[in-house]
Amino acid sequence: MVELEHDDFHLCFEADAVNLGPGGASMRAAYLPEIGSHLSWRYVPPGGSELLEADSEVVWARSMDADTSEFGIRS
């Protein structure tokens, strides 16, 4: 589980990391941020103890159904 915060209006929400890579990640959540939005995120990898933090930009976004969206962020 990843905790994200929208930089424009400090909305905190949770998302599942679907795919993490060196340049960014794809996320699945109930909230769909707009492309170009800036997000700060915090994440503790499975089995890890160190909190990772990053600032990212939403580079793609799509609604999956009424309750789920996916979006990609680039660090």
PDB file of N, CA, C and O in Angstrom:
ATOM      1  N   MET A   1       0.839  -1.170   0.000  1.00  0.00           N
ATOM      2  CA  MET A   1       0.000   0.000   0.000  1.00  0.00           C
ATOM      3  C   MET A   1       0.890   1.241   0.000  1.00  0.00           C
ATOM      4  O   MET A   1       1.877   1.316   0.732  1.00  0.00           O
ATOM      5  N   VAL A   2       0.525   2.197  -0.823  1.00  0.00           N
ATOM      6  CA  VAL A   2       1.267   3.443  -0.949  1.00  0.00           C
ATOM      7  C   VAL A   2       0.357   4.579  -0.489  1.00  0.00           C
ATOM      8  O   VAL A   2      -0.823   4.610  -0.840  1.00  0.00           O
ATOM      9  N   GLU A   3       0.890   5.501   0.284  1.00  0.00           N
ATOM     10  CA  GLU A   3       0.142   6.688   0.693  1.00  0.00           C
ATOM     11  C   GLU A   3       0.607   7.849  -0.180  1.00  0.00           C
ATOM     12  O   GLU A   3       1.799   8.140  -0.270  1.00  0.00           O
ATOM     13  N   LEU A   4      -0.369   8.513  -0.828  1.00  0.00           N
ATOM     14  CA  LEU A   4      -0.048   9.629  -1.716  1.00  0.00           C
ATOM     15  C   LEU A   4      -0.722  10.900  -1.229  1.00  0.00           C
ATOM     16  O   LEU A   4      -1.765  10.853  -0.576  1.00  0.00           O
ATOM     17  N   GLU A   5      -0.116  12.038  -1.553  1.00  0.00           N
ATOM     18  CA  GLU A   5      -0.700  13.336  -1.223  1.00  0.00           C
ATOM     19  C   GLU A   5      -0.633  14.215  -2.457  1.00  0.00           C
ATOM     20  O   GLU A   5       0.422  14.374  -3.069  1.00  0.00           O
ATOM     21  N   HIS A   6      -1.779  14.785  -2.812  1.00  0.00           N
ATOM     22  CA  HIS A   6      -1.870  15.686  -3.956  1.00  0.00           C
ATOM     23  C   HIS A   6      -1.290  17.028  -3.540  1.00  0.00           C
ATOM     24  O   HIS A   6      -1.772  17.622  -2.575  1.00  0.00           O
ATOM     25  N   ASP A   7      -0.274  17.526  -4.232  1.00  0.00           N
ATOM     26  CA  ASP A   7       0.420  18.743  -3.829  1.00  0.00           C
ATOM     27  C   ASP A   7      -0.443  20.002  -3.914  1.00  0.00           C
ATOM     28  O   ASP A   7      -0.197  20.957  -3.178  1.00  0.00           O
ATOM     29  N   ASP A   8      -1.452  20.028  -4.798  1.00  0.00           N
ATOM     30  CA  ASP A   8      -2.257  21.235  -4.974  1.00  0.00           C
ATOM     31  C   ASP A   8      -3.233  21.478  -3.832  1.00  0.00           C
ATOM     32  O   ASP A   8      -3.434  22.625  -3.433  1.00  0.00           O
ATOM     33  N   PHE A   9      -3.841  20.430  -3.299  1.00  0.00           N
ATOM     34  CA  PHE A   9      -4.833  20.649  -2.247  1.00  0.00           C
ATOM     35  C   PHE A   9      -4.712  19.658  -1.100  1.00  0.00           C
ATOM     36  O   PHE A   9      -5.674  19.453  -0.359  1.00  0.00           O
ATOM     37  N   HIS A  10      -3.579  19.056  -0.947  1.00  0.00           N
ATOM     38  CA  HIS A  10      -3.225  18.229   0.213  1.00  0.00           C
ATOM     39  C   HIS A  10      -4.250  17.130   0.507  1.00  0.00           C
ATOM     40  O   HIS A  10      -4.555  16.848   1.666  1.00  0.00           O
ATOM     41  N   LEU A  11      -4.769  16.525  -0.541  1.00  0.00           N
ATOM     42  CA  LEU A  11      -5.647  15.370  -0.419  1.00  0.00           C
ATOM     43  C   LEU A  11      -4.780  14.136  -0.250  1.00  0.00           C
ATOM     44  O   LEU A  11      -3.958  13.844  -1.119  1.00  0.00           O
ATOM     45  N   CYS A  12      -4.941  13.402   0.851  1.00  0.00           N
ATOM     46  CA  CYS A  12      -4.211  12.153   1.057  1.00  0.00           C
ATOM     47  C   CYS A  12      -5.104  10.993   0.639  1.00  0.00           C
ATOM     48  O   CYS A  12      -6.299  10.983   0.937  1.00  0.00           O
ATOM     49  N   PHE A  13      -4.527  10.022  -0.046  1.00  0.00           N
ATOM     50  CA  PHE A  13      -5.270   8.828  -0.427  1.00  0.00           C
ATOM     51  C   PHE A  13      -4.299   7.667  -0.541  1.00  0.00           C
ATOM     52  O   PHE A  13      -3.086   7.857  -0.627  1.00  0.00           O
ATOM     53  N   GLU A  14      -4.849   6.465  -0.539  1.00  0.00           N
ATOM     54  CA  GLU A  14      -4.027   5.260  -0.629  1.00  0.00           C
ATOM     55  C   GLU A  14      -4.194   4.622  -2.001  1.00  0.00           C
ATOM     56  O   GLU A  14      -5.238   4.748  -2.641  1.00  0.00           O
ATOM     57  N   ALA A  15      -3.153   3.940  -2.435  1.00  0.00           N
ATOM     58  CA  ALA A  15      -3.179   3.238  -3.717  1.00  0.00           C
ATOM     59  C   ALA A  15      -2.358   1.962  -3.593  1.00  0.00           C
ATOM     60  O   ALA A  15      -1.494   1.844  -2.724  1.00  0.00           O
ATOM     61  N   ASP A  16      -2.639   1.022  -4.465  1.00  0.00           N
ATOM     62  CA  ASP A  16      -1.831  -0.184  -4.574  1.00  0.00           C
ATOM     63  C   ASP A  16      -0.815   0.031  -5.680  1.00  0.00           C
ATOM     64  O   ASP A  16      -1.177   0.457  -6.777  1.00  0.00           O
ATOM     65  N   ALA A  17       0.434  -0.254  -5.413  1.00  0.00           N
ATOM     66  CA  ALA A  17       1.469  -0.188  -6.439  1.00  0.00           C
ATOM     67  C   ALA A  17       1.342  -1.433  -7.302  1.00  0.00           C
ATOM     68  O   ALA A  17       1.506  -2.552  -6.815  1.00  0.00           O
ATOM     69  N   VAL A  18       1.050  -1.238  -8.579  1.00  0.00           N
ATOM     70  CA  VAL A  18       0.888  -2.356  -9.501  1.00  0.00           C
ATOM     71  C   VAL A  18       2.235  -2.736 -10.098  1.00  0.00           C
ATOM     72  O   VAL A  18       2.532  -3.916 -10.281  1.00  0.00           O
ATOM     73  N   ASN A  19       3.036  -1.743 -10.395  1.00  0.00           N
ATOM     74  CA  ASN A  19       4.341  -1.979 -11.010  1.00  0.00           C
ATOM     75  C   ASN A  19       5.270  -0.848 -10.595  1.00  0.00           C
ATOM     76  O   ASN A  19       4.965   0.319 -10.842  1.00  0.00           O
ATOM     77  N   LEU A  20       6.388  -1.171  -9.974  1.00  0.00           N
ATOM     78  CA  LEU A  20       7.389  -0.176  -9.573  1.00  0.00           C
ATOM     79  C   LEU A  20       8.644  -0.373 -10.398  1.00  0.00           C
ATOM     80  O   LEU A  20       9.093  -1.500 -10.609  1.00  0.00           O
ATOM     81  N   GLY A  21       9.205   0.729 -10.863  1.00  0.00           N
ATOM     82  CA  GLY A  21      10.442   0.677 -11.619  1.00  0.00           C
ATOM     83  C   GLY A  21      11.336   1.831 -11.234  1.00  0.00           C
ATOM     84  O   GLY A  21      10.939   2.667 -10.423  1.00  0.00           O
ATOM     85  N   PRO A  22      12.532   1.905 -11.792  1.00  0.00           N
ATOM     86  CA  PRO A  22      13.471   2.964 -11.410  1.00  0.00           C
ATOM     87  C   PRO A  22      12.992   4.368 -11.759  1.00  0.00           C
ATOM     88  O   PRO A  22      13.395   5.330 -11.106  1.00  0.00           O
ATOM     89  N   GLY A  23      12.142   4.506 -12.773  1.00  0.00           N
ATOM     90  CA  GLY A  23      11.704   5.842 -13.180  1.00  0.00           C
ATOM     91  C   GLY A  23      10.313   6.218 -12.754  1.00  0.00           C
ATOM     92  O   GLY A  23       9.891   7.354 -12.967  1.00  0.00           O
ATOM     93  N   GLY A  24       9.578   5.287 -12.149  1.00  0.00           N
ATOM     94  CA  GLY A  24       8.218   5.597 -11.747  1.00  0.00           C
ATOM     95  C   GLY A  24       7.441   4.359 -11.368  1.00  0.00           C
ATOM     96  O   GLY A  24       8.016   3.318 -11.051  1.00  0.00           O
ATOM     97  N   ALA A  25       6.115   4.486 -11.404  1.00  0.00           N
ATOM     98  CA  ALA A  25       5.262   3.379 -10.973  1.00  0.00           C
ATOM     99  C   ALA A  25       3.879   3.523 -11.574  1.00  0.00           C
ATOM    100  O   ALA A  25       3.466   4.615 -11.962  1.00  0.00           O
ATOM    101  N   SER A  26       3.173   2.414 -11.646  1.00  0.00           N
ATOM    102  CA  SER A  26       1.743   2.465 -11.958  1.00  0.00           C
ATOM    103  C   SER A  26       1.007   2.121 -10.672  1.00  0.00           C
ATOM    104  O   SER A  26       1.435   1.266  -9.895  1.00  0.00           O
ATOM    105  N   MET A  27      -0.108   2.809 -10.469  1.00  0.00           N
ATOM    106  CA  MET A  27      -0.874   2.690  -9.234  1.00  0.00           C
ATOM    107  C   MET A  27      -2.331   2.382  -9.552  1.00  0.00           C
ATOM    108  O   MET A  27      -2.828   2.718 -10.627  1.00  0.00           O
ATOM    109  N   ARG A  28      -3.004   1.744  -8.614  1.00  0.00           N
ATOM    110  CA  ARG A  28      -4.439   1.473  -8.720  1.00  0.00           C
ATOM    111  C   ARG A  28      -5.088   2.023  -7.452  1.00  0.00           C
ATOM    112  O   ARG A  28      -4.656   1.711  -6.342  1.00  0.00           O
ATOM    113  N   ALA A  29      -6.144   2.857  -7.622  1.00  0.00           N
ATOM    114  CA  ALA A  29      -6.797   3.501  -6.482  1.00  0.00           C
ATOM    115  C   ALA A  29      -8.235   3.854  -6.826  1.00  0.00           C
ATOM    116  O   ALA A  29      -8.650   3.761  -7.981  1.00  0.00           O
ATOM    117  N   ALA A  30      -8.987   4.260  -5.816  1.00  0.00           N
ATOM    118  CA  ALA A  30     -10.350   4.732  -6.031  1.00  0.00           C
ATOM    119  C   ALA A  30     -10.342   6.158  -6.585  1.00  0.00           C
ATOM    120  O   ALA A  30     -11.266   6.548  -7.298  1.00  0.00           O
ATOM    121  N   TYR A  31      -9.306   6.936  -6.263  1.00  0.00           N
ATOM    122  CA  TYR A  31      -9.187   8.327  -6.711  1.00  0.00           C
ATOM    123  C   TYR A  31      -8.405   8.382  -8.023  1.00  0.00           C
ATOM    124  O   TYR A  31      -7.404   7.684  -8.179  1.00  0.00           O
ATOM    125  N   LEU A  32      -8.860   9.208  -8.965  1.00  0.00           N
ATOM    126  CA  LEU A  32      -8.182   9.362 -10.250  1.00  0.00           C
ATOM    127  C   LEU A  32      -7.615  10.774 -10.361  1.00  0.00           C
ATOM    128  O   LEU A  32      -8.368  11.714 -10.615  1.00  0.00           O
ATOM    129  N   PRO A  33      -6.294  10.947 -10.176  1.00  0.00           N
ATOM    130  CA  PRO A  33      -5.697  12.276 -10.322  1.00  0.00           C
ATOM    131  C   PRO A  33      -5.591  12.657 -11.801  1.00  0.00           C
ATOM    132  O   PRO A  33      -5.552  11.787 -12.672  1.00  0.00           O
ATOM    133  N   GLU A  34      -5.547  13.938 -12.070  1.00  0.00           N
ATOM    134  CA  GLU A  34      -5.418  14.424 -13.442  1.00  0.00           C
ATOM    135  C   GLU A  34      -3.979  14.273 -13.928  1.00  0.00           C
ATOM    136  O   GLU A  34      -3.035  14.346 -13.142  1.00  0.00           O
ATOM    137  N   ILE A  35      -3.830  14.064 -15.225  1.00  0.00           N
ATOM    138  CA  ILE A  35      -2.496  14.032 -15.840  1.00  0.00           C
ATOM    139  C   ILE A  35      -1.839  15.387 -15.601  1.00  0.00           C
ATOM    140  O   ILE A  35      -2.471  16.430 -15.768  1.00  0.00           O
ATOM    141  N   GLY A  36      -0.583  15.364 -15.212  1.00  0.00           N
ATOM    142  CA  GLY A  36       0.153  16.586 -14.898  1.00  0.00           C
ATOM    143  C   GLY A  36       0.126  16.953 -13.424  1.00  0.00           C
ATOM    144  O   GLY A  36       0.877  17.828 -12.994  1.00  0.00           O
ATOM    145  N   SER A  37      -0.729  16.297 -12.639  1.00  0.00           N
ATOM    146  CA  SER A  37      -0.779  16.557 -11.198  1.00  0.00           C
ATOM    147  C   SER A  37       0.532  16.143 -10.551  1.00  0.00           C
ATOM    148  O   SER A  37       1.190  15.203 -10.995  1.00  0.00           O
ATOM    149  N   HIS A  38       0.897  16.851  -9.504  1.00  0.00           N
ATOM    150  CA  HIS A  38       2.098  16.512  -8.741  1.00  0.00           C
ATOM    151  C   HIS A  38       1.666  15.838  -7.442  1.00  0.00           C
ATOM    152  O   HIS A  38       0.823  16.352  -6.707  1.00  0.00           O
ATOM    153  N   LEU A  39       2.263  14.676  -7.177  1.00  0.00           N
ATOM    154  CA  LEU A  39       1.941  13.892  -5.998  1.00  0.00           C
ATOM    155  C   LEU A  39       3.211  13.607  -5.201  1.00  0.00           C
ATOM    156  O   LEU A  39       4.276  13.377  -5.774  1.00  0.00           O
ATOM    157  N   SER A  40       3.089  13.625  -3.892  1.00  0.00           N
ATOM    158  CA  SER A  40       4.149  13.154  -3.001  1.00  0.00           C
ATOM    159  C   SER A  40       3.687  11.799  -2.497  1.00  0.00           C
ATOM    160  O   SER A  40       2.513  11.617  -2.177  1.00  0.00           O
ATOM    161  N   TRP A  41       4.611  10.846  -2.428  1.00  0.00           N
ATOM    162  CA  TRP A  41       4.203   9.520  -1.962  1.00  0.00           C
ATOM    163  C   TRP A  41       5.205   8.925  -1.007  1.00  0.00           C
ATOM    164  O   TRP A  41       6.398   9.226  -1.032  1.00  0.00           O
ATOM    165  N   ARG A  42       4.653   8.041  -0.140  1.00  0.00           N
ATOM    166  CA  ARG A  42       5.424   7.356   0.892  1.00  0.00           C
ATOM    167  C   ARG A  42       5.114   5.864   0.801  1.00  0.00           C
ATOM    168  O   ARG A  42       3.970   5.464   0.583  1.00  0.00           O
ATOM    169  N   TYR A  43       6.161   5.045   0.975  1.00  0.00           N
ATOM    170  CA  TYR A  43       6.000   3.619   0.736  1.00  0.00           C
ATOM    171  C   TYR A  43       7.057   2.845   1.517  1.00  0.00           C
ATOM    172  O   TYR A  43       8.233   3.208   1.509  1.00  0.00           O
ATOM    173  N   VAL A  44       6.639   1.788   2.185  1.00  0.00           N
ATOM    174  CA  VAL A  44       7.564   0.851   2.810  1.00  0.00           C
ATOM    175  C   VAL A  44       7.466  -0.448   2.012  1.00  0.00           C
ATOM    176  O   VAL A  44       6.415  -1.090   2.016  1.00  0.00           O
ATOM    177  N   PRO A  45       8.538  -0.847   1.329  1.00  0.00           N
ATOM    178  CA  PRO A  45       8.492  -2.074   0.527  1.00  0.00           C
ATOM    179  C   PRO A  45       8.180  -3.300   1.380  1.00  0.00           C
ATOM    180  O   PRO A  45       8.532  -3.333   2.559  1.00  0.00           O
ATOM    181  N   PRO A  46       7.524  -4.311   0.803  1.00  0.00           N
ATOM    182  CA  PRO A  46       7.248  -5.540   1.545  1.00  0.00           C
ATOM    183  C   PRO A  46       8.542  -6.132   2.105  1.00  0.00           C
ATOM    184  O   PRO A  46       9.525  -6.287   1.381  1.00  0.00           O
ATOM    185  N   GLY A  47       8.534  -6.455   3.375  1.00  0.00           N
ATOM    186  CA  GLY A  47       9.710  -7.017   4.033  1.00  0.00           C
ATOM    187  C   GLY A  47      10.749  -5.980   4.414  1.00  0.00           C
ATOM    188  O   GLY A  47      11.761  -6.313   5.031  1.00  0.00           O
ATOM    189  N   GLY A  48      10.508  -4.715   4.050  1.00  0.00           N
ATOM    190  CA  GLY A  48      11.463  -3.662   4.368  1.00  0.00           C
ATOM    191  C   GLY A  48      11.060  -2.906   5.611  1.00  0.00           C
ATOM    192  O   GLY A  48       9.954  -3.078   6.124  1.00  0.00           O
ATOM    193  N   SER A  49      11.947  -2.080   6.090  1.00  0.00           N
ATOM    194  CA  SER A  49      11.641  -1.260   7.265  1.00  0.00           C
ATOM    195  C   SER A  49      11.883   0.220   6.987  1.00  0.00           C
ATOM    196  O   SER A  49      11.503   1.074   7.788  1.00  0.00           O
ATOM    197  N   GLU A  50      12.511   0.523   5.859  1.00  0.00           N
ATOM    198  CA  GLU A  50      12.837   1.907   5.529  1.00  0.00           C
ATOM    199  C   GLU A  50      11.714   2.544   4.714  1.00  0.00           C
ATOM    200  O   GLU A  50      11.271   1.980   3.713  1.00  0.00           O
ATOM    201  N   LEU A  51      11.256   3.720   5.145  1.00  0.00           N
ATOM    202  CA  LEU A  51      10.224   4.472   4.442  1.00  0.00           C
ATOM    203  C   LEU A  51      10.850   5.180   3.247  1.00  0.00           C
ATOM    204  O   LEU A  51      11.793   5.955   3.405  1.00  0.00           O
ATOM    205  N   LEU A  52      10.331   4.916   2.061  1.00  0.00           N
ATOM    206  CA  LEU A  52      10.785   5.579   0.852  1.00  0.00           C
ATOM    207  C   LEU A  52       9.822   6.721   0.545  1.00  0.00           C
ATOM    208  O   LEU A  52       8.610   6.557   0.683  1.00  0.00           O
ATOM    209  N   GLU A  53      10.343   7.871   0.133  1.00  0.00           N
ATOM    210  CA  GLU A  53       9.517   9.024  -0.201  1.00  0.00           C
ATOM    211  C   GLU A  53       9.961   9.587  -1.539  1.00  0.00           C
ATOM    212  O   GLU A  53      11.147   9.570  -1.869  1.00  0.00           O
ATOM    213  N   ALA A  54       8.997  10.088  -2.311  1.00  0.00           N
ATOM    214  CA  ALA A  54       9.323  10.660  -3.615  1.00  0.00           C
ATOM    215  C   ALA A  54       8.262  11.678  -4.013  1.00  0.00           C
ATOM    216  O   ALA A  54       7.122  11.624  -3.550  1.00  0.00           O
ATOM    217  N   ASP A  55       8.653  12.595  -4.867  1.00  0.00           N
ATOM    218  CA  ASP A  55       7.733  13.529  -5.511  1.00  0.00           C
ATOM    219  C   ASP A  55       7.630  13.100  -6.959  1.00  0.00           C
ATOM    220  O   ASP A  55       8.639  12.810  -7.601  1.00  0.00           O
ATOM    221  N   SER A  56       6.407  13.058  -7.475  1.00  0.00           N
ATOM    222  CA  SER A  56       6.185  12.529  -8.813  1.00  0.00           C
ATOM    223  C   SER A  56       5.136  13.334  -9.553  1.00  0.00           C
ATOM    224  O   SER A  56       4.399  14.130  -8.971  1.00  0.00           O
ATOM    225  N   GLU A  57       5.094  13.101 -10.859  1.00  0.00           N
ATOM    226  CA  GLU A  57       4.090  13.716 -11.728  1.00  0.00           C
ATOM    227  C   GLU A  57       3.268  12.602 -12.365  1.00  0.00           C
ATOM    228  O   GLU A  57       3.812  11.578 -12.778  1.00  0.00           O
ATOM    229  N   VAL A  58       1.955  12.807 -12.444  1.00  0.00           N
ATOM    230  CA  VAL A  58       1.067  11.844 -13.093  1.00  0.00           C
ATOM    231  C   VAL A  58       1.250  11.983 -14.601  1.00  0.00           C
ATOM    232  O   VAL A  58       1.052  13.067 -15.150  1.00  0.00           O
ATOM    233  N   VAL A  59       1.628  10.892 -15.277  1.00  0.00           N
ATOM    234  CA  VAL A  59       1.896  10.943 -16.719  1.00  0.00           C
ATOM    235  C   VAL A  59       0.817  10.256 -17.548  1.00  0.00           C
ATOM    236  O   VAL A  59       0.724  10.500 -18.751  1.00  0.00           O
ATOM    237  N   TRP A  60       0.009   9.412 -16.938  1.00  0.00           N
ATOM    238  CA  TRP A  60      -1.151   8.838 -17.616  1.00  0.00           C
ATOM    239  C   TRP A  60      -2.167   8.451 -16.557  1.00  0.00           C
ATOM    240  O   TRP A  60      -1.808   8.205 -15.406  1.00  0.00           O
ATOM    241  N   ALA A  61      -3.448   8.397 -16.948  1.00  0.00           N
ATOM    242  CA  ALA A  61      -4.516   8.058 -16.014  1.00  0.00           C
ATOM    243  C   ALA A  61      -5.705   7.513 -16.787  1.00  0.00           C
ATOM    244  O   ALA A  61      -6.021   7.984 -17.879  1.00  0.00           O
ATOM    245  N   ARG A  62      -6.368   6.507 -16.200  1.00  0.00           N
ATOM    246  CA  ARG A  62      -7.578   5.972 -16.828  1.00  0.00           C
ATOM    247  C   ARG A  62      -8.488   5.379 -15.758  1.00  0.00           C
ATOM    248  O   ARG A  62      -8.030   4.834 -14.754  1.00  0.00           O
ATOM    249  N   SER A  63      -9.771   5.502 -16.002  1.00  0.00           N
ATOM    250  CA  SER A  63     -10.776   4.934 -15.116  1.00  0.00           C
ATOM    251  C   SER A  63     -11.013   3.497 -15.534  1.00  0.00           C
ATOM    252  O   SER A  63     -11.235   3.218 -16.712  1.00  0.00           O
ATOM    253  N   MET A  64     -10.967   2.581 -14.574  1.00  0.00           N
ATOM    254  CA  MET A  64     -11.190   1.168 -14.855  1.00  0.00           C
ATOM    255  C   MET A  64     -12.680   0.837 -14.774  1.00  0.00           C
ATOM    256  O   MET A  64     -13.223   0.164 -15.650  1.00  0.00           O
ATOM    257  N   ASP A  65     -13.333   1.316 -13.715  1.00  0.00           N
ATOM    258  CA  ASP A  65     -14.767   1.163 -13.511  1.00  0.00           C
ATOM    259  C   ASP A  65     -15.191   2.254 -12.531  1.00  0.00           C
ATOM    260  O   ASP A  65     -14.416   3.173 -12.266  1.00  0.00           O
ATOM    261  N   ALA A  66     -16.394   2.172 -11.995  1.00  0.00           N
ATOM    262  CA  ALA A  66     -16.909   3.235 -11.127  1.00  0.00           C
ATOM    263  C   ALA A  66     -16.094   3.418  -9.843  1.00  0.00           C
ATOM    264  O   ALA A  66     -16.102   4.502  -9.260  1.00  0.00           O
ATOM    265  N   ASP A  67     -15.396   2.376  -9.398  1.00  0.00           N
ATOM    266  CA  ASP A  67     -14.678   2.429  -8.119  1.00  0.00           C
ATOM    267  C   ASP A  67     -13.163   2.321  -8.226  1.00  0.00           C
ATOM    268  O   ASP A  67     -12.474   2.404  -7.209  1.00  0.00           O
ATOM    269  N   THR A  68     -12.631   2.139  -9.423  1.00  0.00           N
ATOM    270  CA  THR A  68     -11.200   1.875  -9.554  1.00  0.00           C
ATOM    271  C   THR A  68     -10.605   2.655 -10.714  1.00  0.00           C
ATOM    272  O   THR A  68     -11.215   2.776 -11.776  1.00  0.00           O
ATOM    273  N   SER A  69      -9.417   3.176 -10.498  1.00  0.00           N
ATOM    274  CA  SER A  69      -8.670   3.848 -11.564  1.00  0.00           C
ATOM    275  C   SER A  69      -7.227   3.368 -11.533  1.00  0.00           C
ATOM    276  O   SER A  69      -6.770   2.809 -10.537  1.00  0.00           O
ATOM    277  N   GLU A  70      -6.528   3.586 -12.613  1.00  0.00           N
ATOM    278  CA  GLU A  70      -5.089   3.329 -12.678  1.00  0.00           C
ATOM    279  C   GLU A  70      -4.409   4.586 -13.192  1.00  0.00           C
ATOM    280  O   GLU A  70      -4.965   5.309 -14.019  1.00  0.00           O
ATOM    281  N   PHE A  71      -3.212   4.840 -12.701  1.00  0.00           N
ATOM    282  CA  PHE A  71      -2.450   5.984 -13.177  1.00  0.00           C
ATOM    283  C   PHE A  71      -0.970   5.696 -13.046  1.00  0.00           C
ATOM    284  O   PHE A  71      -0.551   4.898 -12.207  1.00  0.00           O
ATOM    285  N   GLY A  72      -0.190   6.348 -13.876  1.00  0.00           N
ATOM    286  CA  GLY A  72       1.252   6.192 -13.854  1.00  0.00           C
ATOM    287  C   GLY A  72       1.907   7.463 -13.360  1.00  0.00           C
ATOM    288  O   GLY A  72       1.506   8.567 -13.729  1.00  0.00           O
ATOM    289  N   ILE A  73       2.926   7.300 -12.516  1.00  0.00           N
ATOM    290  CA  ILE A  73       3.674   8.438 -12.011  1.00  0.00           C
ATOM    291  C   ILE A  73       5.142   8.295 -12.379  1.00  0.00           C
ATOM    292  O   ILE A  73       5.688   7.192 -12.432  1.00  0.00           O
ATOM    293  N   ARG A  74       5.762   9.434 -12.631  1.00  0.00           N
ATOM    294  CA  ARG A  74       7.180   9.487 -12.968  1.00  0.00           C
ATOM    295  C   ARG A  74       7.883  10.344 -11.924  1.00  0.00           C
ATOM    296  O   ARG A  74       7.437  11.447 -11.609  1.00  0.00           O
ATOM    297  N   SER A  75       8.976   9.831 -11.398  1.00  0.00           N
ATOM    298  CA  SER A  75       9.740  10.568 -10.384  1.00  0.00           C
ATOM    299  C   SER A  75      10.660  11.570 -11.031  1.00  0.00           C
ATOM    300  O   SER A  75      11.383  12.283 -10.335  1.00  0.00           O
TER     301      SER A  75
END
